[in-house]
Amino acid sequence: MPSSDSQASWTSPEYVATVVGVLATGALVFYSTLVQTGPTVDEILFVVLGITLPMTIAYEIARRWT
């Protein structure tokens, strides 16, 4: 069991990037429920960039903020 000392701070860059990644994934899943077409190469690239780009930006902002 992890110790209580290992809890991440809400300003930790890894924590912020993870939260933003989860929210971006949820937003893209919600969007995909509204669109009834199959995934194409462009859509797959859109999903990958739609998740990793906000995560990277949030990580860098949080890293510079602390």
C-alpha positions in Angstrom: 0.0 0.0 0.0 1.4 3.4 -0.9 2.3 5.7 1.9 0.4 8.9 2.5 3.6 10.9 1.7 3.4 9.9 -2.0 0.2 11.8 -2.7 0.5 14.2 -5.6 -0.2 17.8 -5.1 -2.9 19.3 -7.3 -0.2 21.7 -8.7 2.1 18.8 -9.7 2.7 18.9 -13.4 2.1 15.1 -13.8 -1.2 15.4 -11.9 -2.3 18.4 -14.0 -1.4 16.7 -17.2 -3.3 13.5 -16.2 -6.4 15.4 -15.3 -6.3 17.3 -18.6 -5.7 14.1 -20.5 -8.7 12.4 -18.8 -10.9 15.4 -19.5 -9.7 15.6 -23.2 -10.4 11.9 -23.6 -13.9 12.3 -22.1 -14.6 15.2 -24.4 -13.5 13.2 -27.4 -15.6 10.2 -26.4 -18.6 12.5 -25.9 -18.0 14.0 -29.4 -17.7 10.5 -30.9 -21.1 9.6 -29.5 -22.6 12.5 -31.4 -21.0 11.5 -34.8 -22.1 8.2 -36.3 -19.2 7.5 -38.7 -16.3 5.1 -38.4 -12.8 6.2 -37.6 -10.6 7.3 -40.5 -6.9 8.1 -40.4 -7.7 11.8 -40.1 -10.0 11.1 -37.2 -7.4 8.9 -35.4 -4.8 11.7 -35.8 -7.3 14.2 -34.5 -8.0 12.0 -31.4 -4.2 11.5 -30.7 -3.5 15.2 -31.0 -6.7 16.1 -29.2 -5.5 14.2 -26.1 -1.7 14.7 -26.2 -1.6 18.4 -27.1 -3.7 19.6 -24.1 -1.8 17.3 -21.8 1.5 18.6 -23.0 0.4 22.2 -22.7 -1.0 21.7 -19.2 2.1 19.9 -18.1 4.4 22.8 -19.3 2.1 25.4 -17.7 2.0 23.6 -14.4 5.8 22.9 -14.5 6.6 26.6 -15.0 4.0 27.7 -12.5 5.5 25.7 -9.6 
